[in-house]
């Protein structure tokens, strides 16, 4: 079972990395970029029996910093690459 | 227009961060984790006229290191949060 976890900063939390990327994109001549936010993607291969509750627990205990970050869990269909 | 870019290490490229997370999950008592790979998620608000080609160029020039990383571009439907 493949699971993808997207961890992003909560709305309102300052994202200096995103600002730097935004600035760099403008420096490269890309206009029309309004906002950039950067987060993490964690892809896990899990044993088929793993419960959603366990995945949730992994996020809360280790993968996301619940003070400043939100997470979303997506199940990746078996056929999809990576 | 909201665009999400997922940047991940190419298959075969060593992922020490993923191994560390894998190890930490096992240390916390989560069994059944077979593999962990860590990547980046970049979420951008773009002007509506921005072409797919431009987004592709941003990835190649700045957002992904094409030597060791692959990227995927996803358009986020307007209604979806974050």
Backbone of each chain as nested JSON, in Angstrom:
{
  "chains": [
    {"id": "A", "residues": [
      {"number": 1, "name": "UNK", "atoms": {"N": [0.85, -1.185, 0.0], "CA": [0.0, 0.0, 0.0], "C": [0.889, 1.24, 0.0]}},
      {"number": 2, "name": "UNK", "atoms": {"N": [0.609, 2.092, -0.965], "CA": [1.421, 3.301, -1.068], "C": [0.634, 4.485, -0.512]}},
      {"number": 3, "name": "UNK", "atoms": {"N": [1.275, 5.267, 0.314], "CA": [0.614, 6.416, 0.915], "C": [1.489, 7.648, 0.708]}},
      {"number": 4, "name": "UNK", "atoms": {"N": [0.851, 8.751, 0.381], "CA": [1.586, 10.003, 0.21], "C": [1.082, 10.999, 1.242]}},
      {"number": 5, "name": "UNK", "atoms": {"N": [2.017, 11.56, 1.992], "CA": [1.636, 12.547, 3.003], "C": [2.181, 13.907, 2.588]}},
      {"number": 6, "name": "UNK", "atoms": {"N": [1.296, 14.866, 2.519], "CA": [1.699, 16.227, 2.171], "C": [1.663, 17.066, 3.437]}},
      {"number": 7, "name": "UNK", "atoms": {"N": [2.791, 17.631, 3.777], "CA": [2.885, 18.462, 4.976], "C": [3.102, 19.901, 4.528]}},
      {"number": 8, "name": "UNK", "atoms": {"N": [2.217, 20.772, 4.96], "CA": [2.361, 22.179, 4.569], "C": [2.224, 23.068, 5.787]}},
      {"number": 9, "name": "UNK", "atoms": {"N": [2.814, 24.241, 5.718], "CA": [2.687, 25.212, 6.809], "C": [1.239, 25.641, 6.941]}},
      {"number": 10, "name": "UNK", "atoms": {"N": [0.764, 25.858, 8.146], "CA": [-0.594, 26.364, 8.34], "C": [-0.711, 27.742, 7.717]}},
      {"number": 11, "name": "UNK", "atoms": {"N": [-1.91, 28.095, 7.278], "CA": [-2.093, 29.428, 6.711], "C": [-1.705, 30.476, 7.748]}},
      {"number": 12, "name": "UNK", "atoms": {"N": [-0.99, 31.488, 7.313], "CA": [-0.591, 32.546, 8.229], "C": [0.814, 32.381, 8.763]}},
      {"number": 13, "name": "UNK", "atoms": {"N": [1.345, 31.155, 8.714], "CA": [2.726, 30.952, 9.163], "C": [3.669, 31.422, 8.062]}},
      {"number": 14, "name": "UNK", "atoms": {"N": [4.621, 32.241, 8.441], "CA": [5.57, 32.798, 7.484], "C": [6.388, 31.691, 6.818]}},
      {"number": 15, "name": "UNK", "atoms": {"N": [6.591, 31.801, 5.51], "CA": [7.333, 30.789, 4.769], "C": [8.512, 31.435, 4.031]}},
      {"number": 16, "name": "UNK", "atoms": {"N": [9.628, 31.602, 4.732], "CA": [10.78, 32.278, 4.127], "C": [11.319, 31.538, 2.901]}},
      {"number": 17, "name": "UNK", "atoms": {"N": [11.247, 30.214, 2.941], "CA": [11.737, 29.415, 1.802], "C": [10.887, 29.725, 0.563]}},
      {"number": 18, "name": "UNK", "atoms": {"N": [9.579, 29.783, 0.777], "CA": [8.679, 30.113, -0.325], "C": [8.94, 31.51, -0.866]}},
      {"number": 19, "name": "UNK", "atoms": {"N": [9.203, 32.437, 0.026], "CA": [9.488, 33.806, -0.42], "C": [10.757, 33.855, -1.245]}},
      {"number": 20, "name": "UNK", "atoms": {"N": [11.759, 33.101, -0.807], "CA": [13.03, 33.072, -1.543], "C": [12.816, 32.502, -2.946]}},
      {"number": 21, "name": "UNK", "atoms": {"N": [12.026, 31.444, -3.034], "CA": [11.758, 30.835, -4.346], "C": [10.968, 31.809, -5.222]}},
      {"number": 22, "name": "UNK", "atoms": {"N": [9.981, 32.467, -4.629], "CA": [9.19, 33.457, -5.351], "C": [10.103, 34.53, -5.945]}},
      {"number": 23, "name": "UNK", "atoms": {"N": [10.991, 35.026, -5.098], "CA": [11.927, 36.066, -5.511], "C": [12.843, 35.564, -6.638]}},
      {"number": 24, "name": "UNK", "atoms": {"N": [13.307, 34.34, -6.484], "CA": [14.207, 33.776, -7.49], "C": [13.485, 33.598, -8.826]}},
      {"number": 25, "name": "UNK", "atoms": {"N": [12.212, 33.184, -8.777], "CA": [11.44, 33.01, -10.017], "C": [11.307, 34.35, -10.733]}},
      {"number": 26, "name": "UNK", "atoms": {"N": [11.038, 35.394, -9.967], "CA": [10.941, 36.722, -10.572], "C": [12.28, 37.14, -11.167]}},
      {"number": 27, "name": "UNK", "atoms": {"N": [13.347, 36.828, -10.457], "CA": [14.678, 37.152, -10.956], "C": [14.983, 36.451, -12.27]}},
      {"number": 28, "name": "UNK", "atoms": {"N": [14.41, 35.269, -12.446], "CA": [14.617, 34.515, -13.691], "C": [13.695, 34.999, -14.806]}},
      {"number": 29, "name": "UNK", "atoms": {"N": [12.829, 35.958, -14.497], "CA": [11.98, 36.526, -15.544], "C": [10.588, 35.94, -15.62]}},
      {"number": 30, "name": "UNK", "atoms": {"N": [10.214, 35.089, -14.66], "CA": [8.851, 34.557, -14.662], "C": [7.931, 35.555, -13.978]}},
      {"number": 31, "name": "UNK", "atoms": {"N": [6.994, 36.085, -14.723], "CA": [6.039, 37.0, -14.112], "C": [4.752, 36.216, -13.852]}},
      {"number": 32, "name": "UNK", "atoms": {"N": [3.841, 36.822, -13.129], "CA": [2.559, 36.161, -12.911], "C": [2.575, 35.145, -11.795]}},
      {"number": 33, "name": "UNK", "atoms": {"N": [3.646, 35.13, -11.0], "CA": [3.654, 34.257, -9.824], "C": [3.139, 35.085, -8.645]}},
      {"number": 34, "name": "UNK", "atoms": {"N": [2.02, 34.675, -8.06], "CA": [1.428, 35.477, -6.987], "C": [1.887, 35.028, -5.615]}},
      {"number": 35, "name": "UNK", "atoms": {"N": [2.084, 33.736, -5.452], "CA": [2.455, 33.245, -4.131], "C": [3.126, 31.885, -4.278]}},
      {"number": 36, "name": "UNK", "atoms": {"N": [4.096, 31.628, -3.416], "CA": [4.762, 30.323, -3.413], "C": [4.831, 29.84, -1.97]}},
      {"number": 37, "name": "UNK", "atoms": {"N": [4.413, 28.613, -1.736], "CA": [4.532, 28.009, -0.402], "C": [5.214, 26.652, -0.591]}},
      {"number": 38, "name": "UNK", "atoms": {"N": [6.099, 26.348, 0.313], "CA": [6.854, 25.103, 0.169], "C": [6.552, 24.159, 1.318]}},
      {"number": 39, "name": "UNK", "atoms": {"N": [6.342, 22.914, 0.971], "CA": [6.044, 21.915, 1.988], "C": [6.832, 20.644, 1.721]}},
      {"number": 40, "name": "UNK", "atoms": {"N": [6.5, 19.618, 2.467], "CA": [7.185, 18.338, 2.322], "C": [6.236, 17.292, 1.774]}},
      {"number": 41, "name": "UNK", "atoms": {"N": [6.804, 16.349, 1.057], "CA": [6.031, 15.188, 0.61], "C": [6.729, 13.946, 1.142]}},
      {"number": 42, "name": "UNK", "atoms": {"N": [5.982, 13.112, 1.83], "CA": [6.558, 11.869, 2.343], "C": [5.811, 10.715, 1.693]}},
      {"number": 43, "name": "UNK", "atoms": {"N": [6.53, 9.876, 0.968], "CA": [5.902, 8.72, 0.323], "C": [6.336, 7.459, 1.054]}},
      {"number": 44, "name": "UNK", "atoms": {"N": [5.355, 6.681, 1.463], "CA": [5.66, 5.48, 2.231], "C": [5.033, 4.255, 1.597]}},
      {"number": 45, "name": "UNK", "atoms": {"N": [5.805, 3.182, 1.608], "CA": [5.288, 1.856, 1.269], "C": [4.914, 1.198, 2.573]}},
      {"number": 46, "name": "UNK", "atoms": {"N": [3.641, 0.877, 2.733], "CA": [3.201, 0.302, 4.0], "C": [2.665, -1.102, 3.779]}},
      {"number": 47, "name": "UNK", "atoms": {"N": [2.782, -1.926, 4.798], "CA": [2.168, -3.256, 4.752], "C": [0.67, -3.066, 4.569]}},
      {"number": 48, "name": "UNK", "atoms": {"N": [0.051, -3.985, 3.846], "CA": [-1.358, -3.796, 3.464], "C": [-2.305, -3.671, 4.651]}},
      {"number": 49, "name": "UNK", "atoms": {"N": [-1.917, -4.238, 5.788], "CA": [-2.817, -4.197, 6.928], "C": [-2.799, -2.886, 7.715]}},
      {"number": 50, "name": "UNK", "atoms": {"N": [-1.894, -1.977, 7.37], "CA": [-1.733, -0.757, 8.17], "C": [-3.018, 0.067, 8.187]}},
      {"number": 51, "name": "UNK", "atoms": {"N": [-3.465, 0.426, 9.365], "CA": [-4.727, 1.17, 9.479], "C": [-4.508, 2.657, 9.231]}},
      {"number": 52, "name": "UNK", "atoms": {"N": [-5.585, 3.313, 8.823], "CA": [-5.536, 4.763, 8.622], "C": [-5.147, 5.459, 9.917]}},
      {"number": 53, "name": "UNK", "atoms": {"N": [-5.598, 4.878, 11.008], "CA": [-5.311, 5.453, 12.323], "C": [-3.809, 5.472, 12.595]}},
      {"number": 54, "name": "UNK", "atoms": {"N": [-3.134, 4.392, 12.201], "CA": [-1.687, 4.323, 12.392], "C": [-0.979, 5.394, 11.57]}},
      {"number": 55, "name": "UNK", "atoms": {"N": [-1.436, 5.58, 10.331], "CA": [-0.804, 6.583, 9.471], "C": [-0.991, 7.969, 10.086]}},
      {"number": 56, "name": "UNK", "atoms": {"N": [-2.182, 8.191, 10.602], "CA": [-2.481, 9.445, 11.267], "C": [-1.555, 9.675, 12.461]}},
      {"number": 57, "name": "UNK", "atoms": {"N": [-1.357, 8.609, 13.206], "CA": [-0.476, 8.686, 14.373], "C": [0.957, 9.011, 13.974]}},
      {"number": 58, "name": "UNK", "atoms": {"N": [1.42, 8.387, 12.867], "CA": [2.784, 8.667, 12.379], "C": [2.935, 10.152, 12.094]}},
      {"number": 59, "name": "UNK", "atoms": {"N": [1.907, 10.73, 11.457], "CA": [1.96, 12.146, 11.112], "C": [2.056, 12.995, 12.363]}},
      {"number": 60, "name": "UNK", "atoms": {"N": [1.201, 12.683, 13.337], "CA": [1.142, 13.511, 14.538], "C": [2.386, 13.372, 15.387]}},
      {"number": 61, "name": "UNK", "atoms": {"N": [2.928, 12.15, 15.432], "CA": [4.07, 11.935, 16.321], "C": [5.401, 12.312, 15.697]}},
      {"number": 62, "name": "UNK", "atoms": {"N": [5.508, 12.189, 14.384], "CA": [6.836, 12.379, 13.798], "C": [6.867, 13.254, 12.551]}},
      {"number": 63, "name": "UNK", "atoms": {"N": [5.942, 13.022, 11.629], "CA": [6.132, 13.592, 10.292], "C": [5.778, 15.063, 10.198]}},
      {"number": 64, "name": "UNK", "atoms": {"N": [4.812, 15.501, 10.982], "CA": [4.422, 16.909, 10.918], "C": [4.61, 17.556, 12.278]}},
      {"number": 65, "name": "UNK", "atoms": {"N": [4.931, 18.809, 12.275], "CA": [4.981, 19.603, 13.496], "C": [3.626, 20.27, 13.651]}},
      {"number": 66, "name": "UNK", "atoms": {"N": [2.806, 19.674, 14.517], "CA": [1.4, 20.096, 14.586], "C": [1.21, 21.547, 15.022]}},
      {"number": 67, "name": "UNK", "atoms": {"N": [2.245, 22.144, 15.577], "CA": [2.114, 23.539, 16.01], "C": [2.015, 24.468, 14.803]}},
      {"number": 68, "name": "UNK", "atoms": {"N": [2.811, 24.193, 13.796], "CA": [2.846, 25.122, 12.662], "C": [2.471, 24.466, 11.335]}},
      {"number": 69, "name": "UNK", "atoms": {"N": [2.253, 23.151, 11.341], "CA": [2.01, 22.474, 10.057], "C": [0.704, 21.69, 10.042]}},
      {"number": 70, "name": "UNK", "atoms": {"N": [0.122, 21.58, 8.861], "CA": [-1.013, 20.694, 8.604], "C": [-0.523, 19.54, 7.74]}},
      {"number": 71, "name": "UNK", "atoms": {"N": [-1.256, 18.441, 7.785], "CA": [-0.889, 17.348, 6.882], "C": [-2.128, 16.796, 6.197]}},
      {"number": 72, "name": "UNK", "atoms": {"N": [-1.89, 16.193, 5.045], "CA": [-2.962, 15.536, 4.315], "C": [-2.441, 14.171, 3.883]}},
      {"number": 73, "name": "UNK", "atoms": {"N": [-3.295, 13.163, 4.042], "CA": [-2.892, 11.796, 3.682], "C": [-3.61, 11.399, 2.402]}},
      {"number": 74, "name": "UNK", "atoms": {"N": [-2.848, 10.957, 1.406], "CA": [-3.449, 10.511, 0.141], "C": [-3.02, 9.081, -0.11]}},
      {"number": 75, "name": "UNK", "atoms": {"N": [-3.972, 8.249, -0.507], "CA": [-3.586, 6.893, -0.905], "C": [-3.253, 6.904, -2.385]}},
      {"number": 76, "name": "UNK", "atoms": {"N": [-2.126, 6.346, -2.732], "CA": [-1.705, 6.345, -4.127], "C": [-2.166, 5.04, -4.764]}},
      {"number": 77, "name": "UNK", "atoms": {"N": [-2.951, 5.107, -5.848], "CA": [-3.389, 3.875, -6.523], "C": [-2.183, 3.049, -6.952]}},
      {"number": 78, "name": "UNK", "atoms": {"N": [-2.345, 1.74, -6.914], "CA": [-1.227, 0.831, -7.145], "C": [-0.543, 1.064, -8.489]}},
      {"number": 79, "name": "UNK", "atoms": {"N": [-1.3, 1.454, -9.501], "CA": [-0.715, 1.586, -10.828], "C": [0.167, 2.805, -11.02]}},
      {"number": 80, "name": "UNK", "atoms": {"N": [-0.034, 3.808, -10.187], "CA": [0.649, 5.091, -10.389], "C": [2.151, 4.985, -10.149]}},
      {"number": 81, "name": "UNK", "atoms": {"N": [2.931, 5.658, -10.981], "CA": [4.379, 5.606, -10.795], "C": [4.825, 6.379, -9.566]}},
      {"number": 82, "name": "UNK", "atoms": {"N": [5.95, 6.007, -9.027], "CA": [6.618, 6.633, -7.888], "C": [5.821, 6.786, -6.629]}}
    ]},
    {"id": "B", "residues": [
      {"number": 1, "name": "UNK", "atoms": {"N": [-4.911, 30.622, -10.6], "CA": [-4.637, 29.223, -10.924], "C": [-3.66, 28.659, -9.901]}},
      {"number": 2, "name": "UNK", "atoms": {"N": [-4.054, 27.551, -9.303], "CA": [-3.207, 26.944, -8.285], "C": [-2.509, 25.716, -8.878]}},
      {"number": 3, "name": "UNK", "atoms": {"N": [-1.207, 25.655, -8.663], "CA": [-0.438, 24.542, -9.21], "C": [0.381, 23.929, -8.085]}},
      {"number": 4, "name": "UNK", "atoms": {"N": [0.416, 22.607, -8.073], "CA": [1.222, 21.909, -7.072], "C": [2.321, 21.136, -7.778]}},
      {"number": 5, "name": "UNK", "atoms": {"N": [3.542, 21.346, -7.36], "CA": [4.656, 20.626, -7.975], "C": [5.251, 19.68, -6.94]}},
      {"number": 6, "name": "UNK", "atoms": {"N": [5.34, 18.418, -7.324], "CA": [5.928, 17.422, -6.43], "C": [7.303, 17.053, -6.966]}},
      {"number": 7, "name": "UNK", "atoms": {"N": [8.299, 17.257, -6.149], "CA": [9.672, 16.956, -6.557], "C": [10.153, 15.783, -5.729]}},
      {"number": 8, "name": "UNK", "atoms": {"N": [10.565, 14.733, -6.422], "CA": [11.04, 13.556, -5.685], "C": [12.367, 13.091, -6.267]}},
      {"number": 9, "name": "UNK", "atoms": {"N": [13.144, 12.396, -5.457], "CA": [14.403, 11.838, -5.927], "C": [14.13, 10.777, -6.978]}},
      {"number": 10, "name": "UNK", "atoms": {"N": [14.977, 10.714, -8.004], "CA": [14.829, 9.668, -9.016], "C": [15.008, 8.303, -8.359]}},
      {"number": 11, "name": "UNK", "atoms": {"N": [14.364, 7.292, -8.933], "CA": [14.536, 5.945, -8.371], "C": [16.022, 5.574, -8.394]}},
      {"number": 12, "name": "UNK", "atoms": {"N": [16.478, 4.991, -7.34], "CA": [17.882, 4.583, -7.281], "C": [18.767, 5.578, -6.569]}},
      {"number": 13, "name": "UNK", "atoms": {"N": [18.319, 6.817, -6.461], "CA": [19.118, 7.81, -5.735], "C": [18.899, 7.604, -4.237]}},
      {"number": 14, "name": "UNK", "atoms": {"N": [20.001, 7.522, -3.508], "CA": [19.936, 7.281, -2.069], "C": [19.196, 8.414, -1.362]}},
      {"number": 15, "name": "UNK", "atoms": {"N": [18.345, 8.082, -0.413], "CA": [17.569, 9.09, 0.31], "C": [17.818, 8.963, 1.819]}},
      {"number": 16, "name": "UNK", "atoms": {"N": [18.887, 9.575, 2.307], "CA": [19.238, 9.434, 3.726], "C": [18.158, 9.989, 4.649]}},
      {"number": 17, "name": "UNK", "atoms": {"N": [17.47, 11.041, 4.214], "CA": [16.407, 11.621, 5.032], "C": [15.266, 10.606, 5.2]}},
      {"number": 18, "name": "UNK", "atoms": {"N": [14.93, 9.949, 4.094], "CA": [13.898, 8.929, 4.141], "C": [14.295, 7.767, 5.046]}},
      {"number": 19, "name": "UNK", "atoms": {"N": [15.564, 7.375, 4.984], "CA": [16.024, 6.279, 5.84], "C": [15.948, 6.662, 7.298]}},
      {"number": 20, "name": "UNK", "atoms": {"N": [16.285, 7.916, 7.587], "CA": [16.231, 8.378, 8.974], "C": [14.801, 8.345, 9.494]}},
      {"number": 21, "name": "UNK", "atoms": {"N": [13.862, 8.785, 8.644], "CA": [12.451, 8.781, 9.048], "C": [11.957, 7.345, 9.23]}},
      {"number": 22, "name": "UNK", "atoms": {"N": [12.35, 6.481, 8.312], "CA": [11.987, 5.059, 8.405], "C": [12.447, 4.476, 9.75]}},
      {"number": 23, "name": "UNK", "atoms": {"N": [13.692, 4.74, 10.062], "CA": [14.294, 4.254, 11.303], "C": [13.55, 4.817, 12.515]}},
      {"number": 24, "name": "UNK", "atoms": {"N": [13.224, 6.106, 12.446], "CA": [12.54, 6.76, 13.57], "C": [11.142, 6.174, 13.753]}},
      {"number": 25, "name": "UNK", "atoms": {"N": [10.457, 5.883, 12.645], "CA": [9.116, 5.29, 12.741], "C": [9.188, 3.927, 13.423]}},
      {"number": 26, "name": "UNK", "atoms": {"N": [10.2, 3.152, 13.044], "CA": [10.376, 1.845, 13.681], "C": [10.674, 2.017, 15.169]}},
      {"number": 27, "name": "UNK", "atoms": {"N": [11.488, 3.01, 15.485], "CA": [11.813, 3.286, 16.879], "C": [10.576, 3.649, 17.688]}},
      {"number": 28, "name": "UNK", "atoms": {"N": [9.609, 4.268, 17.028], "CA": [8.371, 4.65, 17.718], "C": [7.379, 3.481, 17.8]}},
      {"number": 29, "name": "UNK", "atoms": {"N": [7.757, 2.35, 17.221], "CA": [6.915, 1.169, 17.345], "C": [5.992, 0.918, 16.167]}},
      {"number": 30, "name": "UNK", "atoms": {"N": [6.139, 1.688, 15.096], "CA": [5.312, 1.438, 13.916], "C": [5.963, 0.347, 13.089]}},
      {"number": 31, "name": "UNK", "atoms": {"N": [5.292, -0.772, 12.958], "CA": [5.843, -1.833, 12.116], "C": [5.116, -1.775, 10.776]}},
      {"number": 32, "name": "UNK", "atoms": {"N": [5.606, -2.525, 9.831], "CA": [4.919, -2.572, 8.548], "C": [5.262, -1.429, 7.618]}},
      {"number": 33, "name": "UNK", "atoms": {"N": [6.282, -0.657, 7.961], "CA": [6.737, 0.388, 7.034], "C": [7.85, -0.22, 6.186]}},
      {"number": 34, "name": "UNK", "atoms": {"N": [7.631, -0.309, 4.884], "CA": [8.606, -0.961, 4.019], "C": [9.61, 0.022, 3.435]}},
      {"number": 35, "name": "UNK", "atoms": {"N": [9.161, 1.216, 3.128], "CA": [10.061, 2.179, 2.505], "C": [9.535, 3.59, 2.73]}},
      {"number": 36, "name": "UNK", "atoms": {"N": [10.445, 4.523, 2.893], "CA": [10.066, 5.936, 3.041], "C": [10.948, 6.764, 2.118]}},
      {"number": 37, "name": "UNK", "atoms": {"N": [10.319, 7.616, 1.33], "CA": [11.09, 8.534, 0.475], "C": [10.533, 9.931, 0.735]}},
      {"number": 38, "name": "UNK", "atoms": {"N": [11.42, 10.871, 0.795], "CA": [10.984, 12.228, 1.114], "C": [11.256, 13.162, -0.048]}},
      {"number": 39, "name": "UNK", "atoms": {"N": [10.284, 13.979, -0.355], "CA": [10.426, 14.926, -1.45], "C": [9.899, 16.287, -1.042]}},
      {"number": 40, "name": "UNK", "atoms": {"N": [9.808, 17.169, -2.015], "CA": [9.328, 18.519, -1.746], "C": [7.998, 18.742, -2.436]}},
      {"number": 41, "name": "UNK", "atoms": {"N": [7.189, 19.595, -1.84], "CA": [5.957, 20.036, -2.489], "C": [6.027, 21.543, -2.608]}},
      {"number": 42, "name": "UNK", "atoms": {"N": [5.819, 22.04, -3.801], "CA": [5.812, 23.489, -4.01], "C": [4.425, 23.872, -4.513]}},
      {"number": 43, "name": "UNK", "atoms": {"N": [3.741, 24.725, -3.784], "CA": [2.42, 25.173, -4.204], "C": [2.507, 26.622, -4.646]}},
      {"number": 44, "name": "UNK", "atoms": {"N": [2.013, 26.881, -5.839], "CA": [2.125, 28.229, -6.391], "C": [0.758, 28.737, -6.831]}},
      {"number": 45, "name": "UNK", "atoms": {"N": [0.548, 30.013, -6.546], "CA": [-0.592, 30.743, -7.104], "C": [-0.089, 31.441, -8.344]}},
      {"number": 46, "name": "UNK", "atoms": {"N": [-0.646, 31.104, -9.49], "CA": [-0.153, 31.703, -10.729], "C": [-1.256, 32.525, -11.393]}},
      {"number": 47, "name": "UNK", "atoms": {"N": [-0.832, 33.533, -12.128], "CA": [-1.797, 34.29, -12.916], "C": [-2.456, 33.322, -13.904]}},
      {"number": 48, "name": "UNK", "atoms": {"N": [-3.724, 33.569, -14.209], "CA": [-4.486, 32.608, -15.011], "C": [-3.897, 32.347, -16.396]}},
      {"number": 49, "name": "UNK", "atoms": {"N": [-3.168, 33.323, -16.923], "CA": [-2.635, 33.142, -18.268], "C": [-1.374, 32.3, -18.353]}},
      {"number": 50, "name": "UNK", "atoms": {"N": [-0.823, 31.896, -17.215], "CA": [0.474, 31.209, -17.235], "C": [0.384, 29.881, -17.993]}},
      {"number": 51, "name": "UNK", "atoms": {"N": [1.298, 29.691, -18.926], "CA": [1.246, 28.478, -19.748], "C": [1.899, 27.304, -19.038]}},
      {"number": 52, "name": "UNK", "atoms": {"N": [1.484, 26.111, -19.424], "CA": [2.086, 24.894, -18.88], "C": [3.585, 24.873, -19.151]}},
      {"number": 53, "name": "UNK", "atoms": {"N": [3.937, 25.421, -20.302], "CA": [5.341, 25.46, -20.7], "C": [6.172, 26.269, -19.704]}},
      {"number": 54, "name": "UNK", "atoms": {"N": [5.594, 27.387, -19.258], "CA": [6.289, 28.235, -18.293], "C": [6.497, 27.498, -16.97]}},
      {"number": 55, "name": "UNK", "atoms": {"N": [5.473, 26.769, -16.543], "CA": [5.581, 26.035, -15.279], "C": [6.672, 24.967, -15.413]}},
      {"number": 56, "name": "UNK", "atoms": {"N": [6.693, 24.336, -16.561], "CA": [7.714, 23.327, -16.838], "C": [9.121, 23.936, -16.769]}},
      {"number": 57, "name": "UNK", "atoms": {"N": [9.221, 25.112, -17.339], "CA": [10.509, 25.822, -17.336], "C": [10.944, 26.175, -15.919]}},
      {"number": 58, "name": "UNK", "atoms": {"N": [9.995, 26.614, -15.088], "CA": [10.316, 26.946, -13.688], "C": [10.907, 25.739, -12.985]}},
      {"number": 59, "name": "UNK", "atoms": {"N": [10.289, 24.576, -13.258], "CA": [10.769, 23.35, -12.617], "C": [12.193, 23.036, -13.05]}},
      {"number": 60, "name": "UNK", "atoms": {"N": [12.415, 23.129, -14.352], "CA": [13.724, 22.738, -14.877], "C": [14.824, 23.712, -14.463]}},
      {"number": 61, "name": "UNK", "atoms": {"N": [14.454, 24.996, -14.403], "CA": [15.478, 26.003, -14.125], "C": [15.741, 26.198, -12.646]}},
      {"number": 62, "name": "UNK", "atoms": {"N": [14.726, 25.988, -11.827], "CA": [14.913, 26.351, -10.42], "C": [14.421, 25.306, -9.417]}},
      {"number": 63, "name": "UNK", "atoms": {"N": [13.218, 24.778, -9.649], "CA": [12.565, 24.047, -8.563], "C": [13.093, 22.629, -8.373]}},
      {"number": 64, "name": "UNK", "atoms": {"N": [13.528, 22.005, -9.446], "CA": [14.029, 20.636, -9.321], "C": [15.472, 20.572, -9.805]}},
      {"number": 65, "name": "UNK", "atoms": {"N": [16.24, 19.707, -9.183], "CA": [17.59, 19.423, -9.657], "C": [17.492, 18.237, -10.605]}},
      {"number": 66, "name": "UNK", "atoms": {"N": [17.519, 18.526, -11.914], "CA": [17.211, 17.494, -12.904], "C": [18.201, 16.326, -12.92]}},
      {"number": 67, "name": "UNK", "atoms": {"N": [19.347, 16.515, -12.284], "CA": [20.33, 15.429, -12.251], "C": [19.841, 14.286, -11.353]}},
      {"number": 68, "name": "UNK", "atoms": {"N": [19.25, 14.637, -10.234], "CA": [18.872, 13.587, -9.28], "C": [17.374, 13.571, -8.965]}},
      {"number": 69, "name": "UNK", "atoms": {"N": [16.628, 14.537, -9.49], "CA": [15.219, 14.615, -9.108], "C": [14.277, 14.593, -10.313]}},
      {"number": 70, "name": "UNK", "atoms": {"N": [13.09, 14.072, -10.091], "CA": [11.984, 14.156, -11.055], "C": [10.942, 15.103, -10.483]}},
      {"number": 71, "name": "UNK", "atoms": {"N": [10.108, 15.641, -11.367], "CA": [9.022, 16.476, -10.849], "C": [7.719, 16.106, -11.54]}},
      {"number": 72, "name": "UNK", "atoms": {"N": [6.633, 16.413, -10.858], "CA": [5.301, 16.21, -11.429], "C": [4.505, 17.472, -11.162]}},
      {"number": 73, "name": "UNK", "atoms": {"N": [3.765, 17.912, -12.168], "CA": [2.962, 19.124, -12.03], "C": [1.499, 18.732, -11.935]}},
      {"number": 74, "name": "UNK", "atoms": {"N": [0.823, 19.21, -10.895], "CA": [-0.605, 18.924, -10.722], "C": [-1.346, 20.243, -10.634]}},
      {"number": 75, "name": "UNK", "atoms": {"N": [-2.441, 20.348, -11.361], "CA": [-3.278, 21.534, -11.199], "C": [-4.271, 21.279, -10.073]}},
      {"number": 76, "name": "UNK", "atoms": {"N": [-4.36, 22.224, -9.159], "CA": [-5.264, 22.064, -8.024], "C": [-6.588, 22.731, -8.367]}},
      {"number": 77, "name": "UNK", "atoms": {"N": [-7.702, 21.967, -8.306], "CA": [-9.008, 22.572, -8.589], "C": [-9.271, 23.73, -7.639]}},
      {"number": 78, "name": "UNK", "atoms": {"N": [-9.963, 24.747, -8.129], "CA": [-10.146, 25.997, -7.383], "C": [-10.762, 25.777, -6.007]}},
      {"number": 79, "name": "UNK", "atoms": {"N": [-11.677, 24.799, -5.886], "CA": [-12.377, 24.617, -4.628], "C": [-11.539, 24.016, -3.515]}},
      {"number": 80, "name": "UNK", "atoms": {"N": [-10.472, 23.287, -3.875], "CA": [-9.722, 22.524, -2.893], "C": [-8.976, 23.428, -1.905]}},
      {"number": 81, "name": "UNK", "atoms": {"N": [-8.96, 23.075, -0.62], "CA": [-8.25, 23.903, 0.356], "C": [-6.745, 23.821, 0.177]}},
      {"number": 82, "name": "UNK", "atoms": {"N": [-6.068, 24.872, 0.585], "CA": [-4.609, 25.004, 0.574], "C": [-3.957, 24.848, -0.786]}}
    ]}
  ]
}
